């Protein structure tokens, strides 16, 4: 099981390095994902309100 632990730490270090080195691209990705989730929530809300 130590391999899984090391891979998790390596992935976390890579993500931290990437965010520190290029903060604009990850920020846009997170913003895009948040926009998609908001759109999905709005669609679900419309669907549920139409049922009533």
Backbone as CSV, one residue per row, in Angstrom:
resi,resn,N_x,N_y,N_z,CA_x,CA_y,CA_z,C_x,C_y,C_z
1,UNK,0.788,-1.214,0.000,0.000,0.000,0.000,0.834,1.284,0.000
2,UNK,2.103,1.251,0.331,2.862,2.489,0.308,2.913,3.130,-1.084
3,UNK,2.806,2.306,-2.140,2.860,2.854,-3.489,1.693,3.804,-3.729
4,UNK,0.516,3.447,-3.286,-0.658,4.306,-3.446,-0.447,5.629,-2.708
5,UNK,0.113,5.546,-1.544,0.375,6.740,-0.740,1.367,7.660,-1.455
6,UNK,2.430,7.067,-2.006,3.438,7.863,-2.721,2.864,8.487,-3.985
7,UNK,2.022,7.737,-4.689,1.412,8.268,-5.906,0.465,9.422,-5.583
8,UNK,-0.248,9.320,-4.466,-1.138,10.400,-4.049,-0.342,11.658,-3.739
9,UNK,0.758,11.498,-3.010,1.604,12.646,-2.683,2.243,13.240,-3.941
10,UNK,2.657,12.384,-4.862,3.258,12.862,-6.109,2.232,13.639,-6.933
11,UNK,1.004,13.149,-7.000,-0.048,13.852,-7.739,-0.363,15.196,-7.085
12,UNK,-0.434,15.223,-5.768,-0.698,16.478,-5.062,0.432,17.478,-5.288
13,UNK,1.662,17.006,-5.281,2.804,17.891,-5.529,2.770,18.428,-6.957
14,UNK,2.408,17.584,-7.915,2.314,18.029,-9.296,1.245,19.095,-9.458
15,UNK,0.077,18.880,-8.856,-1.007,19.859,-8.948,-0.596,21.171,-8.300
16,UNK,0.037,21.102,-7.137,0.491,22.322,-6.462,1.517,23.064,-7.313
17,UNK,2.455,22.346,-7.893,3.459,22.968,-8.766,2.796,23.628,-9.968
18,UNK,1.841,22.924,-10.582,1.154,23.441,-11.759,0.375,24.716,-11.418
19,UNK,-0.312,24.714,-10.282,-1.104,25.886,-9.884,-0.193,27.064,-9.562
20,UNK,0.939,26.805,-8.944,1.871,27.881,-8.613,2.541,28.420,-9.873
21,UNK,2.899,27.523,-10.770,3.628,27.905,-11.987,2.728,28.595,-13.014
22,UNK,1.524,28.098,-13.235,0.590,28.629,-14.227,-0.789,28.825,-13.586
23,UNK,-0.988,29.857,-12.789,-2.264,29.985,-12.066,-3.465,30.327,-12.951
24,UNK,-3.233,30.911,-14.124,-4.357,31.326,-14.960,-5.125,30.145,-15.552
25,UNK,-4.397,29.156,-16.063,-5.071,28.024,-16.708,-5.902,27.199,-15.733
26,UNK,-5.380,26.833,-14.553,-6.240,26.093,-13.614,-7.450,26.919,-13.157
27,UNK,-7.257,28.224,-13.013,-8.373,29.075,-12.590,-9.486,29.067,-13.644
28,UNK,-9.108,29.121,-14.915,-10.111,29.065,-15.977,-10.813,27.711,-15.992
29,UNK,-10.068,26.648,-15.742,-10.667,25.310,-15.724,-11.681,25.184,-14.590
30,UNK,-11.326,25.678,-13.429,-12.240,25.628,-12.284,-13.466,26.498,-12.554
31,UNK,-13.252,27.663,-13.142,-14.378,28.536,-13.485,-15.308,27.886,-14.495
32,UNK,-14.737,27.216,-15.466,-15.539,26.522,-16.473,-16.331,25.380,-15.846
33,UNK,-15.699,24.622,-14.976,-16.388,23.519,-14.298,-17.515,24.058,-13.412
34,UNK,-17.261,25.153,-12.725,-18.288,25.748,-11.868,-19.462,26.246,-12.708
35,UNK,-19.162,26.811,-13.864,-20.228,27.258,-14.759,-21.069,26.097,-15.254
36,UNK,-20.427,24.986,-15.559,-21.157,23.799,-15.988,-22.050,23.248,-14.891
37,UNK,-21.533,23.231,-13.666,-22.342,22.763,-12.539,-23.528,23.686,-12.280
38,UNK,-23.306,24.984,-12.412,-24.396,25.942,-12.214,-25.468,25.762,-13.279
39,UNK,-25.038,25.522,-14.503,-25.992,25.289,-15.585,-26.802,24.022,-15.336
40,UNK,-26.133,22.962,-14.909,-26.822,21.711,-14.616,-27.813,21.891,-13.470
41,UNK,-27.425,22.624,-12.453,-28.320,22.873,-11.321,-29.538,23.676,-11.759
42,UNK,-29.321,24.662,-12.621,-30.438,25.451,-13.133,-31.400,24.596,-13.950
43,UNK,-30.860,23.721,-14.772,-31.706,22.827,-15.570,-32.495,21.880,-14.674
44,UNK,-31.837,21.329,-13.654,-32.522,20.438,-12.722,-33.624,21.174,-11.967
45,UNK,-33.345,22.401,-11.571,-34.341,23.205,-10.877,-35.556,23.458,-11.763
46,UNK,-35.334,23.768,-13.017,-36.424,23.982,-13.962,-37.241,22.715,-14.132
47,UNK,-36.563,21.580,-14.263,-37.260,20.296,-14.408,-38.139,19.997,-13.204
48,UNK,-37.590,20.167,-12.009,-38.350,19.852,-10.788,-39.521,20.820,-10.620
49,UNK,-39.328,22.085,-10.927,-40.431,23.043,-10.767,-41.524,22.789,-11.809
50,UNK,-41.167,22.230,-12.952,-42.161,21.917,-13.967,-43.010,20.721,-13.549
51,UNK,-42.454,19.824,-12.746,-43.198,18.650,-12.300,-44.349,19.013,-11.361
52,UNK,-44.180,20.042,-10.598,-45.172,20.384,-9.577,-46.397,21.045,-10.114
